Amino acid sequence: MEKFDLIVIGGGPAGYAAAMRAIDFGKKVCLIEKDKVGGAGVYNGALSSKTLWEVANKVSSINETIVSTGRSAYEIPWNDVKKILAEAVFERKFQYSCHIKLLQTESMNNLLKYERGYGRLISKNEITIDHEGEQKVIWGDNIILSTGSKPRIVPNIKVDEKIILTSDGIDSIDDYPKSLVIVGAGVIGCEYATIFSNFGKTKVYIIDRQERILPFEDEDISKLVAGNMMSKGVTIHSNAQLERLEKKDGEVEYELSYPDGKRETIRVEKALLSIGRVPNVDNLGIENAGVEMSKRGIHIGDDDTQTNVPNIYAVGDVSGRIALVNMGEIEARHAVERMFGGKLDRLSYDNICTIMFMNPEVAAVGLNEQQCIEQNIPVKVVKVDFSLISRAIAMRKTQGFFKIIVTNDDEMRILGMRAVGEHASTAIEAVGLLIKLNMPIEVLSELIHPHPSIVEGIQECVRMLLNKSIFKSSVFKDKLACYTLVNGVKTPLERM
């Protein structure tokens, strides 16, 4: 039986990161993947959906310019979109493939063994690998489970990935659907609503059980994103209960009910289910090793990547914690550093930077106002509108704002930030670092930011908190805001 220092089951972003970090320690590693290295981080997920968003966003930006001058709207054929998507996926796939092949050479001390097949636990150290009818068993001193997740489905809706789709099938459609209903108004559902409405070829409907989309975010963000969707022709069914969704005559018919007793039935060409994801644990054999499950995924007893079985760790989507590529990679690296590097510091989830690919894009780190109210944390909040930022004016992209939340005391430690608008995703990293290092906001106020750049808006937020801003909130009341939030009560701060 071949033996390894570490066996990683699952070659998505988290599993791949774990294998590479273990190689840094000179450990003998076996990486097992049943399908495609890169997982949902490359295929039918992060890279593919964001490639679609980038193309759709460019089409929308072009049309914002030319249609206003009386010219016909620009259209890109779906086959061209699919070609761009295929090129992006192939580029990443090629990088992974070459990297793995070179790591398995003698010059690299054969530290990595890549096994194609289905990995299954048969004990806390033994893994069986099934591939094309052949089976073998290997031994691992340590094991990382990183089998990812799959789209959640509901029993009464039959998914065929042709007419009723999940994110696994939406990339493979033959053409723009004339109409599309999206079930679920979370991040993924809203991203696909943004993508297809930006292309301008699809009438989009989105079903939302809540009063507003993105209910976990602050209302000002939700309203801005929803308003832009509706301006692109998206119909948002708010407070709607899905009573029925089924195929009829090669199309989709769905029926909704509302709290006031109203019901409506609508027929569309295709449906996309976007109701979350579930961990891939089917036939993984965790019961053979004594690994426990929680309600959300594989149970991590101390929330620090280690399961109840000391030599087995769970990272990425399969743990049921935070389904993000960057977080999966961090968890994987952390788990390996605990195993082989003696790392004692616990993994922090306080400064996770996220991006929501909407119109405009939304970037987040730390707490929002809603969470501060729920947790009864007294805070100060400052907002600066994009229309006061030189780079946004130059790009003619002045819709959006920066919002920074700090403790309601003299120290004013940063608890969170939201950036909404063009280049939002490039603007949050510095704030994430300050949260991690627990550093004061003066660091940002004194830093010389590049000009013109979107991040100058962050500096202006900090200057407002310190009462030394260039633009005075007493003058630009519709563009600037600074207030305290205590016990859910908003009180304006006196600023020049």
KAJOLIN-V16748 format. One record per residue. RES is the residue in three letters. SS is DSSP state (A for helix, B for strand, O for the rest). OMEGA is omega in radians with two decimals (none if undefined). D_FIRST is the distance of its C-alpha to the first C-alpha in whole Angstrom. Layout:
res | ss | omega | d_first
RES | SS | OMEGA | D_FIRST
RES | SS | OMEGA | D_FIRST
//
This chain:
res | ss | omega | d_first
MET | O | 3.14 | 0
GLU | B | -3.07 | 4
LYS | B | -3.11 | 6
PHE | B | 3.02 | 10
ASP | B | -3.13 | 13
LEU | B | 2.98 | 14
ILE | B | 3.11 | 13
VAL | B | 3.09 | 17
ILE | B | -3.12 | 17
GLY | O | -3.07 | 21
GLY | O | 3.02 | 22
GLY | B | -3.11 | 26
PRO | A | -3.11 | 28
ALA | A | -3.12 | 26
GLY | A | 3.13 | 23
TYR | A | 3.12 | 23
ALA | A | 3.13 | 25
ALA | A | -3.13 | 23
ALA | A | -3.12 | 20
MET | A | 3.13 | 23
ARG | A | 3.12 | 24
ALA | A | 3.08 | 21
ILE | A | 3.09 | 21
ASP | A | -3.14 | 25
PHE | O | 3.13 | 23
GLY | O | -3.09 | 21
LYS | O | 3.09 | 18
LYS | O | -2.97 | 14
VAL | B | 2.97 | 15
CYS | B | 3.10 | 13
LEU | B | -3.10 | 16
ILE | B | 3.10 | 16
GLU | B | -3.08 | 19
LYS | O | -3.02 | 20
ASP | O | -3.04 | 24
LYS | O | 3.05 | 26
VAL | O | -3.07 | 25
GLY | B | 3.05 | 28
GLY | A | -3.13 | 28
ALA | A | 3.05 | 31
GLY | A | 3.13 | 32
VAL | O | -3.03 | 33
TYR | O | 3.04 | 33
ASN | O | -3.10 | 36
GLY | O | -2.96 | 36
ALA | A | -3.07 | 37
LEU | A | -3.08 | 37
SER | A | -3.11 | 39
SER | A | -3.13 | 41
LYS | A | 3.01 | 43
THR | A | 3.08 | 43
LEU | A | -3.13 | 45
TRP | A | -3.13 | 47
GLU | A | 3.14 | 48
VAL | A | -3.13 | 49
ALA | A | -3.13 | 51
ASN | A | 3.10 | 52
LYS | A | 3.11 | 54
VAL | A | -3.13 | 56
SER | A | -3.13 | 57
SER | A | 3.10 | 58
ILE | A | -3.08 | 60
ASN | A | 3.06 | 62
GLU | A | -3.11 | 63
THR | A | -2.98 | 65
ILE | A | -3.11 | 66
VAL | A | -3.13 | 67
SER | A | 3.11 | 69
THR | A | 3.08 | 71
GLY | O | -3.14 | 72
ARG | O | 3.13 | 69
SER | O | -3.12 | 67
ALA | O | 3.08 | 64
TYR | O | 3.10 | 61
GLU | O | 3.08 | 58
ILE | O | -3.14 | 55
PRO | O | -3.12 | 53
TRP | A | 3.11 | 50
ASN | A | 3.09 | 49
ASP | A | 3.08 | 49
VAL | A | -3.14 | 48
LYS | A | 3.10 | 45
LYS | A | 3.10 | 44
ILE | A | 3.13 | 45
LEU | A | -3.13 | 42
ALA | A | 3.13 | 40
GLU | A | 3.14 | 40
ALA | A | -3.14 | 39
VAL | A | -3.13 | 36
PHE | A | -3.12 | 35
GLU | A | 3.14 | 36
ARG | A | 3.13 | 33
LYS | A | -3.13 | 31
PHE | A | 3.11 | 31
GLN | A | 3.12 | 31
TYR | A | -3.07 | 28
SER | A | 3.13 | 26
CYS | A | -3.12 | 28
HIS | A | -3.13 | 26
ILE | A | -3.10 | 23
LYS | A | -3.11 | 23
LEU | A | 3.14 | 25
LEU | A | -3.11 | 22
GLN | O | 3.13 | 19
THR | O | 3.14 | 21
GLU | A | -3.13 | 21
SER | A | 3.08 | 24
MET | A | 3.09 | 22
ASN | O | 3.10 | 20
ASN | O | -3.10 | 17
LEU | O | -3.11 | 17
LEU | B | 2.98 | 17
LYS | B | 3.13 | 14
TYR | B | -3.13 | 16
GLU | B | 3.05 | 15
ARG | B | 3.14 | 17
GLY | O | -3.10 | 17
TYR | B | 3.14 | 17
GLY | B | -3.11 | 15
ARG | B | 3.10 | 15
LEU | B | 2.98 | 15
ILE | O | 2.98 | 14
SER | O | -3.12 | 14
LYS | O | 3.11 | 15
ASN | O | -3.04 | 12
GLU | B | 3.13 | 10
ILE | B | 3.01 | 10
THR | B | -3.14 | 11
ILE | B | 3.10 | 12
ASP | B | 3.11 | 15
HIS | B | 3.10 | 17
GLU | O | 3.06 | 20
GLY | O | 3.11 | 19
GLU | B | -3.07 | 15
GLN | B | 3.01 | 12
LYS | B | -3.09 | 9
VAL | B | 3.07 | 7
ILE | B | -3.08 | 6
TRP | B | 3.07 | 7
GLY | B | 3.05 | 10
ASP | B | 3.09 | 13
ASN | B | -3.12 | 15
ILE | B | 3.02 | 16
ILE | B | 3.07 | 19
LEU | B | -3.12 | 20
SER | O | -3.02 | 23
THR | O | 3.01 | 23
GLY | O | -3.08 | 27
SER | B | 3.11 | 30
LYS | B | -3.13 | 32
PRO | B | 3.06 | 36
ARG | O | 3.05 | 37
ILE | O | 3.12 | 39
VAL | O | -3.01 | 42
PRO | O | -3.03 | 42
ASN | O | 3.08 | 45
ILE | O | -3.07 | 45
LYS | O | 3.13 | 43
VAL | O | 3.08 | 41
ASP | O | -3.12 | 41
GLU | O | 3.03 | 41
LYS | O | 3.12 | 44
ILE | O | 3.01 | 47
ILE | B | -2.94 | 45
LEU | B | 2.89 | 43
THR | O | 3.09 | 40
SER | O | 3.10 | 39
ASP | O | -3.06 | 36
GLY | O | -3.00 | 39
ILE | A | -3.14 | 42
ASP | A | -3.01 | 41
SER | A | 3.14 | 41
ILE | O | -3.03 | 45
ASP | O | -3.10 | 47
ASP | O | 3.05 | 50
TYR | O | 3.01 | 52
PRO | O | 3.09 | 52
LYS | O | 3.10 | 56
SER | B | -3.05 | 55
LEU | B | 3.00 | 52
VAL | B | 3.12 | 52
ILE | B | 3.13 | 49
VAL | B | -3.13 | 48
GLY | O | -3.07 | 47
ALA | O | 3.01 | 49
GLY | O | -3.05 | 46
VAL | A | -3.06 | 45
ILE | A | 3.12 | 43
GLY | A | -3.14 | 46
CYS | A | 3.09 | 49
GLU | A | 3.13 | 47
TYR | A | 3.04 | 47
ALA | A | 3.10 | 51
THR | A | -3.10 | 51
ILE | A | -3.04 | 50
PHE | A | 3.08 | 51
SER | A | 3.11 | 55
ASN | A | 3.07 | 55
PHE | A | 3.06 | 54
GLY | O | -3.11 | 58
LYS | O | -3.00 | 57
THR | O | 2.96 | 56
LYS | B | -3.03 | 57
VAL | B | 2.99 | 55
TYR | B | 3.10 | 55
ILE | B | -3.09 | 53
ILE | B | -3.08 | 53
ASP | O | 3.11 | 53
ARG | O | -3.10 | 53
GLN | O | 3.08 | 54
GLU | O | -3.10 | 58
ARG | O | 3.10 | 56
ILE | O | -3.13 | 53
LEU | O | -3.02 | 50
PRO | O | 3.13 | 52
PHE | O | 3.14 | 49
GLU | O | -3.13 | 51
ASP | O | -3.04 | 55
GLU | A | -3.11 | 58
ASP | A | 3.09 | 59
ILE | A | -3.13 | 56
SER | A | -3.11 | 55
LYS | A | -3.12 | 59
LEU | A | -3.14 | 59
VAL | A | -3.14 | 56
ALA | A | 3.13 | 57
GLY | A | 3.12 | 61
ASN | A | 3.07 | 59
MET | A | -3.10 | 57
MET | A | 3.09 | 60
SER | A | 3.08 | 62
LYS | O | 3.07 | 60
GLY | O | 3.13 | 61
VAL | O | 3.02 | 58
THR | B | 3.13 | 59
ILE | B | 3.07 | 57
HIS | B | -3.12 | 58
SER | O | 3.14 | 58
ASN | O | -3.04 | 57
ALA | B | 3.04 | 56
GLN | B | 3.12 | 55
LEU | B | -3.12 | 53
GLU | B | -3.05 | 54
ARG | B | 3.01 | 53
LEU | B | -3.05 | 51
GLU | B | 3.09 | 51
LYS | B | 3.06 | 51
LYS | B | 3.09 | 54
ASP | O | 3.10 | 56
GLY | O | 3.09 | 53
GLU | B | -3.14 | 53
VAL | B | 3.04 | 53
GLU | B | 3.10 | 55
TYR | B | -3.10 | 55
GLU | B | -3.11 | 57
LEU | B | 2.99 | 57
SER | B | -3.08 | 59
TYR | B | -3.10 | 61
PRO | O | -3.12 | 62
ASP | O | 3.12 | 66
GLY | O | 3.13 | 65
LYS | O | 3.06 | 65
ARG | B | 3.05 | 63
GLU | B | 3.13 | 62
THR | B | -3.07 | 60
ILE | B | 3.08 | 59
ARG | B | 3.13 | 58
VAL | B | -3.11 | 56
GLU | O | -3.09 | 54
LYS | B | 3.10 | 50
ALA | B | 3.07 | 48
LEU | B | 3.08 | 46
LEU | B | 3.13 | 44
SER | O | -3.02 | 43
ILE | O | 3.10 | 42
GLY | O | -3.11 | 39
ARG | B | 3.13 | 36
VAL | B | -3.10 | 33
PRO | B | 3.06 | 30
ASN | O | 3.12 | 27
VAL | O | -3.13 | 25
ASP | O | 3.08 | 25
ASN | O | 3.10 | 22
LEU | O | 3.07 | 20
GLY | O | -3.10 | 19
ILE | A | 3.13 | 21
GLU | A | 3.12 | 22
ASN | A | 3.14 | 19
ALA | A | -3.13 | 18
GLY | O | 3.13 | 22
VAL | O | -3.07 | 23
GLU | O | 3.06 | 27
MET | B | 2.95 | 29
SER | O | 3.13 | 32
LYS | O | -3.04 | 35
ARG | O | -3.09 | 34
GLY | O | 3.09 | 30
ILE | B | -3.01 | 27
HIS | O | 3.05 | 29
ILE | O | -2.97 | 29
GLY | O | -3.10 | 31
ASP | O | 3.14 | 32
ASP | O | -3.07 | 33
ASP | O | 3.03 | 31
THR | O | -3.09 | 27
GLN | B | 3.10 | 26
THR | O | 3.10 | 25
ASN | O | 3.03 | 26
VAL | O | -2.90 | 22
PRO | O | -3.09 | 22
ASN | O | -3.13 | 19
ILE | B | -3.11 | 19
TYR | B | 3.09 | 22
ALA | B | -3.08 | 24
VAL | O | 3.12 | 26
GLY | A | -3.02 | 29
ASP | A | -3.03 | 30
VAL | A | 3.11 | 27
SER | A | 3.11 | 29
GLY | O | -3.12 | 32
ARG | O | -3.07 | 34
ILE | O | -3.03 | 36
ALA | O | 3.11 | 35
LEU | O | 3.13 | 35
VAL | A | -3.08 | 33
ASN | A | -3.14 | 34
MET | A | 3.09 | 34
GLY | A | 3.13 | 30
GLU | A | 3.13 | 30
ILE | A | 3.11 | 31
GLU | A | -3.12 | 29
ALA | A | 3.14 | 26
ARG | A | 3.13 | 27
HIS | A | -3.14 | 28
ALA | A | 3.13 | 25
VAL | A | 3.12 | 23
GLU | A | 3.03 | 26
ARG | A | -3.12 | 26
MET | A | -2.92 | 22
PHE | A | -3.09 | 23
GLY | A | 3.13 | 27
GLY | O | -3.11 | 28
LYS | O | -3.10 | 30
LEU | O | -3.13 | 32
ASP | O | 3.13 | 35
ARG | O | 3.10 | 35
LEU | O | -3.13 | 34
SER | O | 3.09 | 38
TYR | O | -3.03 | 39
ASP | O | -3.04 | 42
ASN | O | 3.14 | 43
ILE | O | 3.11 | 41
CYS | B | -3.13 | 43
THR | B | 3.08 | 43
ILE | B | 3.00 | 45
MET | B | -3.01 | 46
PHE | O | -3.12 | 47
MET | O | 3.01 | 50
ASN | O | 0.00 | 54
PRO | O | -3.14 | 54
GLU | O | -3.10 | 51
VAL | B | 3.10 | 50
ALA | B | -3.04 | 48
ALA | B | 2.97 | 47
VAL | B | 3.12 | 46
GLY | B | -3.04 | 47
LEU | O | 2.94 | 49
ASN | O | -3.11 | 52
GLU | A | -3.10 | 55
GLN | A | -3.14 | 54
GLN | A | 3.12 | 51
CYS | A | 3.10 | 54
ILE | A | -3.14 | 56
GLU | A | -3.10 | 54
GLN | O | 3.12 | 53
ASN | O | 3.12 | 56
ILE | O | 3.09 | 56
PRO | O | -3.07 | 59
VAL | B | 2.90 | 59
LYS | B | -3.11 | 61
VAL | B | 3.10 | 60
VAL | B | 3.13 | 61
LYS | B | 3.05 | 61
VAL | B | -3.12 | 62
ASP | B | 3.13 | 63
PHE | A | -3.09 | 62
SER | A | 3.09 | 65
LEU | A | -3.09 | 66
ILE | O | -3.02 | 63
SER | A | -3.10 | 64
ARG | A | 3.12 | 61
ALA | A | 3.10 | 61
ILE | A | -3.13 | 65
ALA | A | -3.13 | 64
MET | A | -3.02 | 61
ARG | O | 3.14 | 64
LYS | O | -3.00 | 61
THR | O | 3.11 | 63
GLN | O | 3.11 | 61
GLY | O | -3.14 | 59
PHE | B | 2.91 | 59
PHE | B | 3.06 | 57
LYS | B | 3.11 | 57
ILE | B | -3.13 | 56
ILE | B | -3.12 | 56
VAL | B | 3.10 | 56
THR | B | -3.10 | 57
ASN | O | 3.10 | 60
ASP | O | -3.10 | 61
ASP | O | -3.12 | 62
GLU | O | 3.13 | 59
MET | O | 3.07 | 58
ARG | O | -3.09 | 54
ILE | B | 3.10 | 53
LEU | B | -3.12 | 51
GLY | B | 3.09 | 50
MET | B | 3.00 | 52
ARG | B | 3.06 | 52
ALA | B | -3.12 | 53
VAL | B | -3.14 | 54
GLY | O | -3.13 | 55
GLU | O | 3.13 | 55
HIS | O | -3.10 | 52
ALA | A | -3.05 | 51
SER | A | -3.14 | 48
THR | A | -2.94 | 48
ALA | O | -2.98 | 51
ILE | O | -3.00 | 48
GLU | A | -3.12 | 46
ALA | A | 3.12 | 49
VAL | A | 3.06 | 49
GLY | A | 3.12 | 46
LEU | A | 3.12 | 45
LEU | A | 3.10 | 49
ILE | A | -3.12 | 47
LYS | A | -3.08 | 44
LEU | A | -3.14 | 46
ASN | O | -3.09 | 49
MET | O | -3.11 | 52
PRO | O | -3.08 | 55
ILE | O | 3.14 | 57
GLU | A | 3.13 | 59
VAL | A | -3.13 | 56
LEU | A | -3.10 | 56
SER | A | -3.08 | 60
GLU | A | 3.13 | 60
LEU | O | 3.10 | 58
ILE | O | -3.12 | 59
HIS | O | 3.08 | 58
PRO | O | -3.14 | 58
HIS | O | -0.16 | 61
PRO | O | 3.12 | 61
SER | O | 3.13 | 58
ILE | O | -3.05 | 57
VAL | O | 3.05 | 56
GLU | A | 3.09 | 59
GLY | A | 3.09 | 59
ILE | A | 3.13 | 57
GLN | A | -3.14 | 59
GLU | A | 3.05 | 62
CYS | A | -3.12 | 61
VAL | A | 3.11 | 60
ARG | A | 3.10 | 64
MET | A | 3.12 | 65
LEU | A | -3.14 | 63
LEU | O | 3.11 | 65
ASN | O | 3.09 | 68
LYS | O | -3.09 | 69
SER | O | 3.09 | 68
ILE | O | 3.06 | 69
PHE | O | -3.06 | 70
LYS | O | -3.08 | 72
SER | O | 3.11 | 71
SER | O | 3.12 | 74
VAL | O | -3.12 | 75
PHE | O | -3.07 | 72
LYS | O | -3.14 | 72
ASP | O | -3.10 | 70
LYS | O | -3.07 | 68
LEU | B | 3.10 | 67
ALA | B | 3.09 | 66
CYS | B | -3.04 | 65
TYR | B | 3.01 | 65
THR | B | 3.10 | 64
LEU | B | -3.08 | 62
VAL | B | -3.09 | 62
ASN | O | 3.11 | 62
GLY | O | -3.11 | 62
VAL | B | -3.13 | 65
LYS | B | 3.14 | 65
THR | B | 3.14 | 68
PRO | B | 3.04 | 69
LEU | O | 3.11 | 69
GLU | O | 3.11 | 72
ARG | O | 3.09 | 71
MET | O | none | 74
//
